[in-house]
Amino acid sequence: MGAYGWSSARLGFVVWGFLAFFCGEFVPQAEAGCRERESPNCCTGRNNECFEYSRRKTVCYCDTYCHKTRDCCEDYQSVCQISAIDCVVGSWGPWSSCTSSCGIGSMERSRQVSVPPRNGGTPCPDLKQRRGCFGNNAICSTAKEVAKILPNSFKRNFKDPWRRPHMLMKEEKASYCVHLQVKQASAACRLKLWTARLMRETAVCVECQSDAMAKSDRCGGDGVRGTRTFWSAASVPGCHGSWIRQFSSERCQCSDNSFLFV
């Protein structure tokens, strides 16, 4: 009896398993997958939260990335691809100007989205591009000049008493003042009283007189507006730094505690 009962139970278990397998393979079940998801049914790009369960109760995905990983739900093609709208972008706009007037900089261009992606359509490509550039503006050569300066006490505004009437008179050009903001000064500038005034973030006035203009109508190294340029104290070795030109005025004179271009 014991042996017979054990054989009957074993046979019943085998028959039950066969029937379960048969039903699972051949009897139609309720279709599951992307259609069963709450709105929206499908997702763009790679979205690990965009999943459902297949008829075999395994995880399947409804995002466009499932094409690459081959783990799309069985109804992905019919549910997501029929109403999918791919992204459409316009043409590239012009390149912007270089961010640096002198030296290495960058420029960029952009484009707009004409039709945004929907229902699992192809996502939009890059909307901005950037590339390097090298600014070579006309002011670049001026920005490379190094101004040499002296204190205002070296100003020469006297007439030569030995000059003869028949001697050629040197053409006097109108002077002008340049107002700058000091950005850097070396430690050697502290050794002299007049260069000690060239402290960081200090506003200074430097006068350009006719004698310092040489062949042009300006003094070398008088700076470029909004661009850092460099200066050096003519009588103090090792004293140098940088500044940024703020503005200039014609036919003027700086105060007594100012400087001169030489």
Contacts in CASP RR format, 6 or more apart in sequence:
PFRMAT RR
TARGET T0000
AUTHOR 0000-0000-0000
METHOD contacts of the structure
MODEL  1
MGAYGWSSARLGFVVWGFLAFFCGEFVPQAEAGCRERESPNCCTGRNNEC
FEYSRRKTVCYCDTYCHKTRDCCEDYQSVCQISAIDCVVGSWGPWSSCTS
SCGIGSMERSRQVSVPPRNGGTPCPDLKQRRGCFGNNAICSTAKEVAKIL
PNSFKRNFKDPWRRPHMLMKEEKASYCVHLQVKQASAACRLKLWTARLMR
ETAVCVECQSDAMAKSDRCGGDGVRGTRTFWSAASVPGCHGSWIRQFSSE
RCQCSDNSFLFV
29 55 0 8 1.000
30 55 0 8 1.000
31 55 0 8 1.000
31 74 0 8 1.000
31 75 0 8 1.000
32 52 0 8 1.000
32 53 0 8 1.000
32 54 0 8 1.000
32 55 0 8 1.000
32 73 0 8 1.000
33 52 0 8 1.000
33 53 0 8 1.000
33 54 0 8 1.000
33 60 0 8 1.000
33 62 0 8 1.000
33 73 0 8 1.000
33 74 0 8 1.000
33 75 0 8 1.000
33 76 0 8 1.000
33 79 0 8 1.000
34 41 0 8 1.000
34 42 0 8 1.000
34 52 0 8 1.000
34 62 0 8 1.000
34 73 0 8 1.000
34 75 0 8 1.000
34 76 0 8 1.000
34 79 0 8 1.000
34 80 0 8 1.000
35 41 0 8 1.000
35 75 0 8 1.000
35 79 0 8 1.000
36 52 0 8 1.000
37 50 0 8 1.000
37 52 0 8 1.000
37 62 0 8 1.000
40 119 0 8 1.000
41 62 0 8 1.000
41 79 0 8 1.000
41 80 0 8 1.000
41 119 0 8 1.000
42 50 0 8 1.000
42 62 0 8 1.000
42 63 0 8 1.000
42 64 0 8 1.000
42 76 0 8 1.000
42 79 0 8 1.000
42 80 0 8 1.000
42 84 0 8 1.000
42 119 0 8 1.000
42 120 0 8 1.000
42 121 0 8 1.000
43 49 0 8 1.000
43 50 0 8 1.000
43 62 0 8 1.000
43 63 0 8 1.000
43 64 0 8 1.000
43 120 0 8 1.000
44 63 0 8 1.000
44 64 0 8 1.000
44 117 0 8 1.000
44 120 0 8 1.000
44 121 0 8 1.000
44 122 0 8 1.000
44 123 0 8 1.000
45 63 0 8 1.000
45 64 0 8 1.000
45 65 0 8 1.000
45 120 0 8 1.000
45 123 0 8 1.000
46 63 0 8 1.000
46 64 0 8 1.000
46 65 0 8 1.000
47 63 0 8 1.000
47 65 0 8 1.000
48 61 0 8 1.000
50 61 0 8 1.000
50 62 0 8 1.000
50 63 0 8 1.000
51 59 0 8 1.000
51 60 0 8 1.000
51 61 0 8 1.000
51 62 0 8 1.000
52 59 0 8 1.000
52 60 0 8 1.000
52 62 0 8 1.000
52 73 0 8 1.000
53 59 0 8 1.000
53 60 0 8 1.000
54 60 0 8 1.000
54 73 0 8 1.000
54 74 0 8 1.000
55 74 0 8 1.000
59 71 0 8 1.000
60 66 0 8 1.000
60 71 0 8 1.000
60 72 0 8 1.000
60 73 0 8 1.000
60 74 0 8 1.000
60 76 0 8 1.000
61 69 0 8 1.000
61 71 0 8 1.000
61 72 0 8 1.000
61 73 0 8 1.000
61 76 0 8 1.000
62 72 0 8 1.000
62 73 0 8 1.000
62 76 0 8 1.000
62 79 0 8 1.000
62 80 0 8 1.000
63 120 0 8 1.000
64 120 0 8 1.000
64 121 0 8 1.000
64 122 0 8 1.000
64 123 0 8 1.000
66 72 0 8 1.000
66 73 0 8 1.000
66 76 0 8 1.000
73 79 0 8 1.000
80 119 0 8 1.000
80 120 0 8 1.000
83 118 0 8 1.000
83 119 0 8 1.000
84 117 0 8 1.000
84 118 0 8 1.000
84 119 0 8 1.000
84 120 0 8 1.000
84 121 0 8 1.000
84 122 0 8 1.000
85 115 0 8 1.000
85 117 0 8 1.000
85 118 0 8 1.000
85 119 0 8 1.000
85 121 0 8 1.000
86 115 0 8 1.000
86 117 0 8 1.000
86 121 0 8 1.000
86 122 0 8 1.000
87 113 0 8 1.000
87 115 0 8 1.000
87 116 0 8 1.000
87 117 0 8 1.000
87 121 0 8 1.000
87 122 0 8 1.000
87 123 0 8 1.000
87 124 0 8 1.000
87 125 0 8 1.000
88 113 0 8 1.000
88 114 0 8 1.000
88 115 0 8 1.000
89 111 0 8 1.000
89 112 0 8 1.000
89 113 0 8 1.000
89 114 0 8 1.000
89 124 0 8 1.000
89 125 0 8 1.000
89 127 0 8 1.000
90 111 0 8 1.000
90 112 0 8 1.000
90 113 0 8 1.000
90 114 0 8 1.000
91 111 0 8 1.000
92 109 0 8 1.000
92 110 0 8 1.000
92 111 0 8 1.000
92 129 0 8 1.000
93 109 0 8 1.000
93 110 0 8 1.000
93 111 0 8 1.000
94 109 0 8 1.000
95 107 0 8 1.000
95 108 0 8 1.000
95 109 0 8 1.000
95 131 0 8 1.000
96 107 0 8 1.000
96 108 0 8 1.000
96 109 0 8 1.000
97 107 0 8 1.000
98 105 0 8 1.000
98 106 0 8 1.000
98 107 0 8 1.000
98 132 0 8 1.000
98 133 0 8 1.000
98 134 0 8 1.000
98 135 0 8 1.000
99 105 0 8 1.000
99 106 0 8 1.000
99 107 0 8 1.000
99 133 0 8 1.000
100 133 0 8 1.000
100 134 0 8 1.000
100 135 0 8 1.000
101 135 0 8 1.000
101 137 0 8 1.000
101 139 0 8 1.000
101 140 0 8 1.000
101 143 0 8 1.000
101 227 0 8 1.000
102 135 0 8 1.000
102 136 0 8 1.000
102 137 0 8 1.000
102 139 0 8 1.000
102 140 0 8 1.000
102 143 0 8 1.000
102 144 0 8 1.000
102 227 0 8 1.000
103 134 0 8 1.000
103 135 0 8 1.000
103 136 0 8 1.000
103 140 0 8 1.000
104 132 0 8 1.000
104 133 0 8 1.000
104 134 0 8 1.000
104 135 0 8 1.000
105 132 0 8 1.000
105 133 0 8 1.000
105 134 0 8 1.000
105 135 0 8 1.000
106 130 0 8 1.000
106 131 0 8 1.000
106 132 0 8 1.000
106 133 0 8 1.000
107 130 0 8 1.000
107 131 0 8 1.000
107 132 0 8 1.000
107 133 0 8 1.000
108 128 0 8 1.000
108 129 0 8 1.000
108 130 0 8 1.000
108 131 0 8 1.000
109 128 0 8 1.000
109 129 0 8 1.000
110 127 0 8 1.000
110 128 0 8 1.000
110 129 0 8 1.000
111 127 0 8 1.000
112 127 0 8 1.000
113 124 0 8 1.000
113 127 0 8 1.000
116 124 0 8 1.000
117 123 0 8 1.000
117 124 0 8 1.000
139 224 0 8 1.000
139 227 0 8 1.000
142 221 0 8 1.000
142 223 0 8 1.000
142 224 0 8 1.000
142 229 0 8 1.000
143 223 0 8 1.000
143 224 0 8 1.000
143 227 0 8 1.000
143 229 0 8 1.000
145 220 0 8 1.000
145 221 0 8 1.000
145 223 0 8 1.000
145 229 0 8 1.000
146 221 0 8 1.000
146 229 0 8 1.000
146 230 0 8 1.000
146 231 0 8 1.000
146 232 0 8 1.000
146 240 0 8 1.000
147 206 0 8 1.000
147 219 0 8 1.000
147 220 0 8 1.000
147 221 0 8 1.000
147 222 0 8 1.000
147 223 0 8 1.000
147 229 0 8 1.000
147 230 0 8 1.000
147 231 0 8 1.000
147 232 0 8 1.000
147 261 0 8 1.000
148 231 0 8 1.000
148 232 0 8 1.000
148 233 0 8 1.000
148 234 0 8 1.000
148 261 0 8 1.000
148 262 0 8 1.000
149 206 0 8 1.000
149 231 0 8 1.000
149 232 0 8 1.000
149 233 0 8 1.000
149 234 0 8 1.000
149 259 0 8 1.000
149 260 0 8 1.000
149 261 0 8 1.000
149 262 0 8 1.000
150 233 0 8 1.000
150 234 0 8 1.000
150 235 0 8 1.000
150 259 0 8 1.000
150 260 0 8 1.000
150 262 0 8 1.000
151 194 0 8 1.000
151 259 0 8 1.000
151 260 0 8 1.000
152 207 0 8 1.000
152 254 0 8 1.000
152 255 0 8 1.000
152 256 0 8 1.000
152 257 0 8 1.000
152 258 0 8 1.000
152 259 0 8 1.000
152 260 0 8 1.000
153 194 0 8 1.000
153 256 0 8 1.000
154 260 0 8 1.000
154 262 0 8 1.000
155 207 0 8 1.000
155 209 0 8 1.000
155 260 0 8 1.000
156 209 0 8 1.000
156 211 0 8 1.000
163 169 0 8 1.000
170 210 0 8 1.000
171 210 0 8 1.000
172 210 0 8 1.000
173 210 0 8 1.000
173 213 0 8 1.000
173 217 0 8 1.000
174 210 0 8 1.000
174 250 0 8 1.000
174 251 0 8 1.000
175 207 0 8 1.000
175 208 0 8 1.000
175 209 0 8 1.000
175 210 0 8 1.000
175 251 0 8 1.000
175 252 0 8 1.000
175 253 0 8 1.000
176 207 0 8 1.000
176 208 0 8 1.000
176 248 0 8 1.000
176 249 0 8 1.000
176 250 0 8 1.000
176 251 0 8 1.000
176 252 0 8 1.000
177 205 0 8 1.000
177 206 0 8 1.000
177 207 0 8 1.000
177 208 0 8 1.000
177 248 0 8 1.000
177 249 0 8 1.000
177 252 0 8 1.000
177 253 0 8 1.000
177 254 0 8 1.000
178 205 0 8 1.000
178 206 0 8 1.000
178 207 0 8 1.000
178 208 0 8 1.000
178 219 0 8 1.000
178 222 0 8 1.000
178 223 0 8 1.000
178 245 0 8 1.000
178 248 0 8 1.000
178 261 0 8 1.000
179 203 0 8 1.000
179 204 0 8 1.000
179 205 0 8 1.000
179 245 0 8 1.000
179 246 0 8 1.000
179 247 0 8 1.000
179 248 0 8 1.000
179 249 0 8 1.000
180 203 0 8 1.000
180 204 0 8 1.000
180 205 0 8 1.000
180 206 0 8 1.000
180 223 0 8 1.000
180 243 0 8 1.000
180 244 0 8 1.000
180 245 0 8 1.000
180 246 0 8 1.000
181 201 0 8 1.000
181 202 0 8 1.000
181 203 0 8 1.000
181 204 0 8 1.000
181 243 0 8 1.000
181 244 0 8 1.000
181 246 0 8 1.000
182 198 0 8 1.000
182 199 0 8 1.000
182 200 0 8 1.000
182 201 0 8 1.000
182 202 0 8 1.000
182 203 0 8 1.000
182 204 0 8 1.000
182 241 0 8 1.000
182 242 0 8 1.000
182 243 0 8 1.000
183 200 0 8 1.000
183 201 0 8 1.000
183 228 0 8 1.000
183 241 0 8 1.000
183 242 0 8 1.000
183 243 0 8 1.000
183 244 0 8 1.000
184 200 0 8 1.000
184 241 0 8 1.000
184 242 0 8 1.000
184 243 0 8 1.000
185 195 0 8 1.000
185 198 0 8 1.000
185 199 0 8 1.000
185 200 0 8 1.000
185 239 0 8 1.000
185 240 0 8 1.000
185 241 0 8 1.000
186 238 0 8 1.000
186 239 0 8 1.000
186 240 0 8 1.000
186 241 0 8 1.000
188 195 0 8 1.000
188 236 0 8 1.000
188 237 0 8 1.000
188 238 0 8 1.000
188 239 0 8 1.000
188 240 0 8 1.000
189 195 0 8 1.000
189 196 0 8 1.000
189 198 0 8 1.000
189 233 0 8 1.000
189 236 0 8 1.000
189 238 0 8 1.000
189 239 0 8 1.000
189 240 0 8 1.000
189 241 0 8 1.000
190 196 0 8 1.000
191 236 0 8 1.000
191 239 0 8 1.000
192 233 0 8 1.000
192 235 0 8 1.000
192 236 0 8 1.000
192 239 0 8 1.000
194 259 0 8 1.000
195 233 0 8 1.000
195 236 0 8 1.000
195 239 0 8 1.000
197 204 0 8 1.000
197 257 0 8 1.000
198 204 0 8 1.000
198 233 0 8 1.000
198 239 0 8 1.000
198 241 0 8 1.000
203 246 0 8 1.000
204 243 0 8 1.000
204 258 0 8 1.000
204 259 0 8 1.000
205 254 0 8 1.000
205 255 0 8 1.000
205 258 0 8 1.000
205 259 0 8 1.000
206 222 0 8 1.000
206 254 0 8 1.000
206 258 0 8 1.000
206 259 0 8 1.000
206 260 0 8 1.000
206 261 0 8 1.000
207 252 0 8 1.000
207 253 0 8 1.000
207 254 0 8 1.000
207 258 0 8 1.000
207 259 0 8 1.000
207 260 0 8 1.000
207 261 0 8 1.000
208 218 0 8 1.000
208 219 0 8 1.000
208 222 0 8 1.000
208 260 0 8 1.000
208 261 0 8 1.000
209 260 0 8 1.000
209 261 0 8 1.000
212 219 0 8 1.000
212 220 0 8 1.000
212 260 0 8 1.000
212 261 0 8 1.000
212 262 0 8 1.000
213 219 0 8 1.000
214 220 0 8 1.000
219 261 0 8 1.000
220 261 0 8 1.000
221 229 0 8 1.000
221 231 0 8 1.000
221 261 0 8 1.000
222 245 0 8 1.000
222 248 0 8 1.000
222 261 0 8 1.000
223 229 0 8 1.000
223 243 0 8 1.000
223 245 0 8 1.000
224 245 0 8 1.000
225 245 0 8 1.000
225 246 0 8 1.000
225 247 0 8 1.000
226 244 0 8 1.000
226 245 0 8 1.000
227 244 0 8 1.000
227 245 0 8 1.000
228 242 0 8 1.000
228 243 0 8 1.000
228 244 0 8 1.000
229 242 0 8 1.000
229 243 0 8 1.000
229 244 0 8 1.000
229 245 0 8 1.000
230 240 0 8 1.000
230 241 0 8 1.000
230 242 0 8 1.000
230 243 0 8 1.000
231 240 0 8 1.000
231 241 0 8 1.000
231 242 0 8 1.000
231 243 0 8 1.000
232 238 0 8 1.000
232 239 0 8 1.000
232 240 0 8 1.000
232 241 0 8 1.000
233 239 0 8 1.000
233 240 0 8 1.000
234 262 0 8 1.000
END
